[in-house]
Amino acid sequence: MKTQKTKALHYLLVVILIGLFNQSYAADAILKGKVIDKQTKATLPMVNVYLKSETGKTIKSTLTDVDGKFEITGIAPSTYNVIVEMIGYRKFTKKGIILSSAVTKNMVFELSSNTPQIVDEIDVVNAEDEKEESISTVAVSKDKYKKDRRMKSAEMSAGYASPMIIGNVVSRQDNFNTESYSPISENDFKNVIASPLSTFSIDVDAASYSNMRRFITNGQNPPADAVRIEEMINYFSYDYPQPKGEHPFSITTEMSDCPWNKNNKLIHIGLQGKKMDMSELPSSNLVFLLDVSGSMSSLNKLPLLKKSFNLLVNNLTENDRVAIVVYAGAAGLVLPSTPGNDKERIMEALNNLNAGGSTAGGAGIKLAYKIAQENFIKEGNNRIILATDGDFNIGASSDGEMTRLIEEKRKSGVYLTCLGFGMGNYKDSKMETLADKGNGNYAYIDNILEAKKVLVTEMGGTMFTIAKDVKLQLEFNPEKIESYKLIGYENRLLNDEDFNDDTKDAGELGAGHTVTALYEVVLKGQGIAPSVDPLRYQRLTELIPTPKTDEILTVKFRYKKPTEDKSNLIVNHLTDKSVLLNKTSENFRFSAAVAEFGLLLRNSKHKAEASFEKVLALAKASKGKDEFGYRAEFIRLVEMSEMQASAYLNEE
């Protein structure tokens, strides 16, 4: 009898547990739907959808997919508000949405563009379907609208979305944003007799490429000033020979026909930094300097940042150390310097971060350097990793102030890596300045795969500097070359006298990194008439007789070891041995394809006969083994740009 009672009790307990489980499971509500453009009815991808309590607390959030659809699950039954936001559209709020137990609620949200309506002279017109936000649309006259459009065009690089310019195709993108980019004044051809030397600092940053990818993937063309061709080229690794001898570099040179201008030649210069086994890398003293201000709340900012840094933490050892400094309204130490093998503690500190407040970037940088200096590892990798959208607005915020601060702090021997996140308010100009002046590098993280590339796959090149103040100087032989143009590196140009000046700051190179530079040159006797009037007091057209040589140019390369202040010099020569384009290395042809695509994106006046077809043919023929698929992705981006340009032509 006792056994039967026990069985009955067990049965009753199981029934109760199942009922409780079903009740709990049934309690969840689901919100799903899609977001569309109110005017065109087109679906909108990458839109932020926030589910908030009636008190304003964010309960859950998500992004719409490529079809503009979203789904939020696991919602406790209650009454909620939904906020829908996207750059270029007015924020939409829907209040008082009742989500019931075990019910899936489908909703369609329509967003209205920020672009003003063109109407007759009226003061203000209320937006029709958004009364809960009391949003109003300012209606402007046609004349004022035209004036505003002219102002937008003039101020494009200072904060407006770029028009889609591909070749000679211009699309229509009128949405305002506050992204900022340093202006680029494209290099022109220089006469060899008047300017025989070309001097510049290396650039191993790759932020421009991944940022460009973000624009193209979203159906836009990047602003012209966001396209730094040298960073696009150097996003990829090239198969240069490993260095031999005393210097940690090798230099490779090639010359062939210019793919986009059959009358000119293209010169390719490749540097290879010595590769290091991960076991040979020195211990790291890292300080994560993380922006947790309100501008970082979007899913492609702080949430992506956390996932990215978790990848890095997984690769640290007991010999490494990590501290976490955050800044919003004020700067603070979230995690003191902690052994790298205490991963649970580090990841817990990371994953508990939330966004809110203004942006005291200057205070955060000062605190990060203080912590890095207190835990300095002699002959180790002492580095601050700054992750932000670059939107500093309190404290030392001007580029001049930040530059002076970073220049002072870099003397401590602590290097700076900058990782950019987000869109809409992204400050590329400030991020580039910080990395350049802080003896560091700069990458833009647009997705988790890019985070893996920067922080895991290429960790040696990103984190471990093998040379600082790296400069190149080329001397062209006027008997062979009439004029030349450096492709890219506009923001890295140096005065000729800076090359031998060891106090002049230049770029840093990491373990295993490659650096590639391209010159388009006009051979002797094939150029056009000089555009500069003859000089009155001297003649630059008369050459001093020199021994005959088959050298086209001389490459000089200066660098310092990370702990030294005196530079070392390497000299190499390129002889007059041009080969057919199809006989060049994959390095030459693929870098040329990337450069040609950059000329198209910038709508360069030097693009000559550049075309998508030529870029694709050259890139596909030189893709090589492509271990990580980066070159295949480049080909897809070119194809996307070509299709977008074709679609615009068809609309016209």
Stockholm file with secondary structure:
# STOCKHOLM 1.0

chainA/1-652         MKTQKTKALHYLLVVILIGLFNQSYAADAILKGKVIDKQTKATLPMVNVYLKSETGKTIKSTLTDVDGKFEITGIAPSTYNVIVEMIGYRKFTKKGIILSSAVTKNMVFELSSNTPQIVDEIDVVNAEDEKEESISTVAVSKDKYKKDRRMKSAEMSAGYASPMIIGNVVSRQDNFNTESYSPISENDFKNVIASPLSTFSIDVDAASYSNMRRFITNGQNPPADAVRIEEMINYFSYDYPQPKGEHPFSITTEMSDCPWNKNNKLIHIGLQGKKMDMSELPSSNLVFLLDVSGSMSSLNKLPLLKKSFNLLVNNLTENDRVAIVVYAGAAGLVLPSTPGNDKERIMEALNNLNAGGSTAGGAGIKLAYKIAQENFIKEGNNRIILATDGDFNIGASSDGEMTRLIEEKRKSGVYLTCLGFGMGNYKDSKMETLADKGNGNYAYIDNILEAKKVLVTEMGGTMFTIAKDVKLQLEFNPEKIESYKLIGYENRLLNDEDFNDDTKDAGELGAGHTVTALYEVVLKGQGIAPSVDPLRYQRLTELIPTPKTDEILTVKFRYKKPTEDKSNLIVNHLTDKSVLLNKTSENFRFSAAVAEFGLLLRNSKHKAEASFEKVLALAKASKGKDEFGYRAEFIRLVEMSEMQASAYLNEE
#=GR chainA/1-652 SS CHHHHHHHHHHHHHHHHHHHHHHHHHHCEEEEEEEEETTTCCBCSSCEEEEECTTSCEEEEEECCTTSEEEEEEECSEEEEEEEECTTBCCEEEEEEEECTTCEEEEEEEECBSSCCBCSSCSEEECSSCGGGTCEEECBCHHHHHHHHHHHHHTGGGTBCCCCEETTEECCCCCBCCCBCCCCCCCCCEETTTCCEEEEECCCCCHHHHHHHHHHHTTCCCCGGGCCHHHHHTTSCCCCCCCCSSSSEEEEEEEEEETTEEEEEEEEEEEEECCCCGGGSCCEEEEEEEECSGGGCSTTTHHHHHHHHHHHHTTCCTTCEEEEEEESSSEEEEEEEEETTCHHHHHHHHHTCCCCSCCCHHHHHHHHHHHHHHTCCTTSEEEEEEEECSCCCSSSCSHHHHHHHHHHHGGGTCEEEEEECCSSSCBHHHHHHHHHHTTCEEEECCSHHHHHIIIIITHHHHHCEEEEEEEEEEEECTTTEEEEEECSCGGGBCCGGGGGCTTSCCEEEETTCEEEEEEEEEETTCSCCCSSCCCSSCCSSCCCCCCCCCEEEEEEEEEECTTCSSCEEEEEEEESCCBCGGGSCHHHHHHHHHHHHHHHHTTCTTCTTCCHHHHHHHHHHTCCSCTTSHHHHHHHHHHHHHHHHHHHHHHC
#=GC SS_cons         CHHHHHHHHHHHHHHHHHHHHHHHHHHCEEEEEEEEETTTCCBCSSCEEEEECTTSCEEEEEECCTTSEEEEEEECSEEEEEEEECTTBCCEEEEEEEECTTCEEEEEEEECBSSCCBCSSCSEEECSSCGGGTCEEECBCHHHHHHHHHHHHHTGGGTBCCCCEETTEECCCCCBCCCBCCCCCCCCCEETTTCCEEEEECCCCCHHHHHHHHHHHTTCCCCGGGCCHHHHHTTSCCCCCCCCSSSSEEEEEEEEEETTEEEEEEEEEEEEECCCCGGGSCCEEEEEEEECSGGGCSTTTHHHHHHHHHHHHTTCCTTCEEEEEEESSSEEEEEEEEETTCHHHHHHHHHTCCCCSCCCHHHHHHHHHHHHHHTCCTTSEEEEEEEECSCCCSSSCSHHHHHHHHHHHGGGTCEEEEEECCSSSCBHHHHHHHHHHTTCEEEECCSHHHHHIIIIITHHHHHCEEEEEEEEEEEECTTTEEEEEECSCGGGBCCGGGGGCTTSCCEEEETTCEEEEEEEEEETTCSCCCSSCCCSSCCSSCCCCCCCCCEEEEEEEEEECTTCSSCEEEEEEEESCCBCGGGSCHHHHHHHHHHHHHHHHTTCTTCTTCCHHHHHHHHHHTCCSCTTSHHHHHHHHHHHHHHHHHHHHHHC
//
